[in-house]
Structures are given as structure tokens and as C-alpha cells.
Amino acid sequence: MPNMTASTTPFCASRLERLLRHVAFVLLTCFAVLVRADDGAIRSAEIVRGEGGYVLNADIDIELNSRLVDAVSRGVSLYFTTELVIERPRWYWFNRVVVDRSLEYRLYYHAITRSYRLSIGSFHQSFDSLEAAVMTMRRVRNWQVADLATLEAGVSHQVAVRFRLDTSQLPKPFQVTAIGSRDWNLGTDWLHWTFLPGAPGFQ
């Protein structure tokens, strides 16, 4: 009887390789789901014409998990950012980015006054509770993102906005801890929509 070992071994190895690839894919998918378990969402967003240009209003559904609450209570400053990108489509090339803005937040606990402080740019506000400070971050109102001349009236623009914890501004030991940790991977997906300058609201 002929020896079949030489012909069956490559086949078995191929099946084993495919099985391992499948298992790895499933594990990575599960890991991604776990990492994103504490993510929030942009519930609503719109760009409207204000007094000096176009402004963004948005409502963000976000909650600090116990790890972040503990960090703030122990005096660690947390930095968050709302990011906005507006692009003008071009049929002959990639979209042209006409607006790329960020609204920066710093959240920290002031032990002497026993209050939570939220800094938004040069504006500072104190709160008796952490929940009140977070609620303020959730509501973006009248954030001017573009001058009237920046967005061409009557031309559709693609808008994207998201909110996230900026771990790059954490103290170095916390930056290391944050790598691959679901507790420090707090944020939302990008919300996309089409905006037509010169028209009310967006579609």
C-alpha cells in the first residue's frame, strides 16, 4: 500500500492554518466589542448660521466609568475633545478639507474648594458634582466652527463630528496604563451628514 503521508500533511496543515486564522479573527472581533463596550454616541448634531458665522450644536451621550471617576477624584486631570471636520467634495480628486476644528476640555477636581472644574478653552466653570460637569460637556452649543465665507453657499459639504477622551495628554504612567484598556478608551464614532450652507439645518 502506498504511503499517503506526503500527500495528506499539506492538506491538514492548510486546514489547521485556516482554522487558526478563523479563531484569531473571532478573538479580535470579541476584543474590539469589549474595548468599545463603554463608548458613547452623538445623539444629535447640526450646523446652523449664527451671528458671526456657522455654529455647531450637538448632544453627546457619554458616561464616565468607575476607573475615570476614581482618577478624577484622586486629582488626575482628564482631557476630552470634540472634533469636527468639514469637507467640500471634488469630482476630480479627494474631498477638500475646509474646516478641521477641535473643542478642548479639561476636567479635574479642586481639593481646596471640593469642587469639580471644567475648562473649555479659556472659559472655566466650577461644579458641586462630577455629574453636573459631565452634563456640560455633553451639550455643545453655539460653537463657531466656520466664517460665512469659509463654506460656499449652495454647495453640499460633508460634515463629521466625534467626542473622545484624549489619552495623549494624561500623565505618562496613565498613558501606559491606557494602552489597550477599555476603561480608558472612551469616545464616540464619527457622526456624518451632509450640510448645505445657505439652507436651514442639514440633511
C-alpha positions as CSV (number, residue, x, y, z in Angstrom):
1,M,0.0,0.0,0.0
2,P,1.5,3.4,-0.9
3,N,2.5,5.8,1.8
4,M,0.0,8.7,1.8
5,T,1.7,10.8,4.5
6,A,3.4,13.2,2.0
7,S,0.1,14.0,0.3
8,T,-2.1,14.4,3.3
9,T,0.2,16.5,5.5
10,P,-0.1,19.7,3.4
11,F,-3.9,19.4,3.3
12,C,-4.1,19.0,7.1
13,A,-1.7,21.9,7.6
14,S,-3.8,24.1,5.3
15,R,-7.0,23.2,7.2
16,L,-5.2,23.9,10.5
17,E,-4.0,27.3,9.2
18,R,-7.5,28.3,8.1
19,L,-8.9,27.2,11.5
20,L,-6.3,29.3,13.4
21,R,-7.0,32.3,11.2
22,H,-10.7,32.0,11.9
23,V,-10.2,31.7,15.7
24,A,-7.9,34.7,15.6
25,F,-10.5,36.7,13.7
26,V,-13.2,35.8,16.2
27,L,-11.0,36.7,19.2
28,L,-10.1,40.0,17.7
29,T,-13.7,40.8,17.0
30,C,-14.7,39.9,20.5
31,F,-11.8,42.1,21.8
32,A,-13.0,45.0,19.7
33,V,-16.5,44.7,21.1
34,L,-15.2,44.6,24.6
35,V,-13.0,47.7,24.1
36,R,-15.9,49.6,22.6
37,A,-18.4,48.5,25.3
38,D,-18.2,51.8,27.2
39,D,-18.4,54.0,24.1
40,G,-21.0,56.7,23.8
41,A,-22.7,58.3,20.8
42,I,-23.5,61.6,19.2
43,R,-27.3,61.7,19.7
44,S,-27.9,64.8,17.5
45,A,-25.8,67.4,15.7
46,E,-26.5,70.3,13.4
47,I,-24.7,73.3,11.9
48,V,-26.7,76.5,11.7
49,R,-25.9,80.0,10.8
50,G,-25.1,82.2,13.8
51,E,-24.3,85.9,14.2
52,G,-20.6,85.7,13.1
53,G,-20.7,82.5,11.0
54,Y,-21.7,78.9,11.2
55,V,-22.0,77.2,14.6
56,L,-22.3,73.6,15.8
57,N,-24.9,72.4,18.3
58,A,-24.6,68.8,19.4
59,D,-25.9,66.4,22.2
60,I,-23.4,63.7,23.3
61,D,-24.4,60.6,25.2
62,I,-21.4,59.8,27.3
63,E,-20.8,58.4,30.8
64,L,-17.5,58.2,32.8
65,N,-16.8,54.7,34.0
66,S,-15.7,53.9,37.6
67,R,-12.0,54.0,36.6
68,L,-12.2,57.5,35.2
69,V,-14.4,58.7,38.1
70,D,-11.8,57.4,40.5
71,A,-8.9,59.0,38.6
72,V,-10.6,62.5,38.6
73,S,-11.4,62.2,42.3
74,R,-7.7,61.5,43.0
75,G,-6.6,64.6,41.3
76,V,-5.9,63.4,37.8
77,S,-6.9,65.8,35.0
78,L,-8.9,64.3,32.2
79,Y,-8.8,65.9,28.7
80,F,-11.6,65.5,26.2
81,T,-12.1,66.8,22.7
82,T,-14.9,67.3,20.3
83,E,-13.6,67.1,16.8
84,L,-15.2,68.5,13.7
85,V,-14.2,68.1,10.1
86,I,-16.0,69.7,7.1
87,E,-15.1,68.7,3.6
88,R,-16.1,70.0,0.2
89,P,-16.4,67.2,-2.4
90,R,-14.4,67.4,-5.6
91,W,-15.3,65.1,-8.5
92,Y,-11.7,65.1,-9.9
93,W,-9.8,64.4,-6.6
94,F,-10.2,63.7,-2.9
95,N,-12.5,65.9,-0.9
96,R,-11.0,69.2,0.2
97,V,-10.9,69.8,4.0
98,V,-12.2,73.3,4.6
99,V,-12.7,73.1,8.4
100,D,-10.7,71.0,10.9
101,R,-11.5,72.2,14.4
102,S,-11.3,70.8,18.0
103,L,-13.0,71.9,21.2
104,E,-10.8,71.0,24.1
105,Y,-12.0,70.2,27.7
106,R,-10.1,69.7,30.9
107,L,-11.9,68.1,33.8
108,Y,-10.3,68.0,37.2
109,Y,-11.1,68.0,40.9
110,H,-10.1,71.0,43.1
111,A,-9.4,69.6,46.6
112,I,-9.3,73.0,48.4
113,T,-12.8,74.1,47.2
114,R,-14.0,70.5,46.9
115,S,-15.4,71.2,43.5
116,Y,-15.1,69.8,40.0
117,R,-13.7,72.3,37.5
118,L,-14.2,72.2,33.7
119,S,-12.1,74.3,31.4
120,I,-13.3,74.8,27.9
121,G,-10.6,76.8,26.1
122,S,-10.1,79.9,28.2
123,F,-13.5,79.5,29.9
124,H,-13.6,77.9,33.4
125,Q,-16.5,76.8,35.5
126,S,-16.9,75.1,38.9
127,F,-19.5,72.4,39.8
128,D,-20.5,70.9,43.0
129,S,-20.8,67.4,41.4
130,L,-19.0,65.5,38.8
131,E,-22.3,64.7,37.1
132,A,-23.0,68.4,36.5
133,A,-19.6,68.9,34.9
134,V,-20.0,65.9,32.6
135,M,-23.5,67.2,31.7
136,T,-22.0,70.4,30.5
137,M,-19.6,68.5,28.2
138,R,-22.5,66.6,26.8
139,R,-24.1,69.7,25.4
140,V,-22.2,71.6,22.7
141,R,-24.0,74.9,22.0
142,N,-23.1,77.8,19.6
143,W,-19.6,76.6,18.9
144,Q,-18.5,78.7,16.0
145,V,-16.8,76.4,13.5
146,A,-16.6,78.5,10.3
147,D,-16.9,82.0,9.0
148,L,-19.6,82.7,6.4
149,A,-17.0,83.0,3.7
150,T,-15.4,79.6,4.5
151,L,-18.4,77.5,3.4
152,E,-19.6,78.1,-0.2
153,A,-23.4,78.8,-0.2
154,G,-25.4,76.4,-2.2
155,V,-22.7,73.7,-2.3
156,S,-23.1,70.5,-0.3
157,H,-20.4,69.8,2.3
158,Q,-19.7,66.6,4.2
159,V,-19.6,67.0,8.0
160,A,-18.2,64.6,10.6
161,V,-18.1,65.1,14.4
162,R,-17.0,62.9,17.3
163,F,-16.1,63.1,21.0
164,R,-13.3,61.3,22.8
165,L,-11.0,61.1,25.8
166,D,-7.6,62.4,24.8
167,T,-5.2,59.9,26.5
168,S,-2.2,61.6,24.9
169,Q,-2.5,64.4,27.5
170,L,-2.6,62.1,30.5
171,P,0.4,61.8,32.8
172,K,2.9,59.3,31.4
173,P,2.1,56.4,33.8
174,F,-1.6,56.7,32.9
175,Q,-0.7,56.8,29.2
176,V,1.0,53.4,29.5
177,T,-2.0,52.0,31.5
178,A,-4.4,53.3,28.9
179,I,-2.9,51.3,26.1
180,G,-5.3,48.5,25.2
181,S,-7.6,49.2,28.2
182,R,-11.3,49.5,27.6
183,D,-11.6,51.7,30.7
184,W,-9.6,54.5,29.0
185,N,-11.0,54.0,25.5
186,L,-13.9,56.4,25.9
187,G,-15.4,58.1,22.9
188,T,-17.9,58.0,20.1
189,D,-17.9,57.0,16.5
190,W,-17.8,59.7,13.9
191,L,-21.3,61.0,13.0
192,H,-21.5,62.0,9.3
193,W,-24.1,64.1,7.5
194,T,-24.4,66.4,4.5
195,F,-24.8,70.2,5.1
196,L,-25.9,72.8,2.6
197,P,-24.7,76.3,3.5
198,G,-27.3,78.9,2.9
199,A,-30.1,76.4,3.8
200,P,-31.7,75.9,7.2
201,G,-30.5,72.8,9.2
202,F,-28.9,69.8,7.5
203,Q,-29.9,66.7,5.7
